[in-house]
Amino acid sequence: QVLLVESGGGLVQAGGSLRLSCAASGSLSDINAVGWYRQAPGEQRGLVARLTGTGVIRRASYADSVKGRFTISRDNAKNTVYLQMNSLKPEDTGVYLCNGERRTGPDYWGQGTQVTVSS
């Protein structure tokens, strides 16, 4: 069983920055990719950023709305995934959830951390 715990959310003014962290405990051997999703009020949960690969070769992908502003990264030694968010906009507001995409079986999900960007 894997437990994902997010942190780093908060209230920030537009144009500001936040760094989210997702600490994982348990065996991560069956995780194919890690990602961050956003759940905004009245909207469906949407993918923000995704990172595949655990070694030297890694591939990141981003939602069009965050390209050039957000960066996903992973520290294997700390079993932690990060989301660096710069130039934040009010439309970035929502609950950010960490995801561990499994090769087989249901994905792992964290409880989420709230990000609020004021205009």
URURPE-V679646 format. One record per pair of residues at least 6 apart in sequence whose C-alpha atoms are under 6 Angstrom apart, sorted by sequence separation. I is the first residue (numbers start at 1). J is the second residue. D is the distance in Angstrom with one decimal. If there is no record, write none. Layout:
# URURPE-V679646
I:J:D  I:J:D
This chain:
# URURPE-V679646
39:45:4.5  52:58:5.6  74:80:5.9  101:107:4.9  38:45:5.6  52:59:5.3  74:81:4.4  100:107:5.7  38:46:5.4  51:59:5.6  73:81:5.8  100:108:4.8  37:46:5.4  51:60:4.5  73:82:5.2  99:108:5.7  37:47:4.4  50:60:5.6  72:82:5.6  99:109:4.8  8:19:5.9  37:48:5.1  50:61:5.3  72:83:4.6  98:109:5.8  8:20:4.5  36:48:5.5  49:61:5.7  71:83:5.6  98:110:5.3  7:20:5.8  36:49:5.3  49:62:4.4  71:84:5.1  97:110:5.8  7:21:5.3  35:49:5.5  48:62:5.7  70:84:5.5  6:21:5.5  35:50:4.1  48:63:5.1  70:85:4.5  97:112:4.3  6:22:4.3  34:50:5.8  96:112:5.2  5:22:5.4  34:51:5.4  69:86:5.1  95:112:5.8  96:113:5.3  5:23:5.2  33:51:5.6  95:113:5.4  4:23:5.7  33:52:4.4  95:114:4.4  4:24:4.7  94:114:5.9  3:24:5.6  94:115:5.4  3:25:5.2  93:115:5.4  2:25:5.6  93:116:4.7  2:26:4.7  93:117:5.5  90:117:4.7  90:118:5.7  90:119:6.0  40:94:4.3  24:79:5.5  39:94:5.4  38:94:5.9  39:95:5.1  23:80:4.5  38:95:5.6  22:80:5.4  38:96:4.5  22:81:5.0  37:96:5.5  21:81:5.8  37:97:5.1  21:82:4.6  36:97:5.6  20:82:5.5  36:98:4.8  20:83:5.0  35:98:5.9  36:99:6.0  19:83:5.6  35:99:5.0  19:84:4.4  34:99:5.6  19:85:5.9  34:100:4.7  18:85:5.2  34:101:5.9  17:85:5.4  33:101:5.1  17:86:4.4  31:100:6.0  32:101:5.6  31:101:5.5  32:102:5.4  16:87:5.4  31:102:4.4  32:103:5.6  15:87:4.1  16:88:5.5  30:102:5.6  15:88:4.9  30:103:5.8  14:88:5.3  14:89:5.0  14:117:5.7  9:113:5.3  13:117:5.4  14:118:5.7  5:110:5.4  9:114:5.2  10:115:5.0  11:116:4.7  12:117:5.0  13:118:4.8  14:119:5.3  4:110:4.6  6:112:5.9  9:115:4.9  11:117:5.9  6:113:5.9
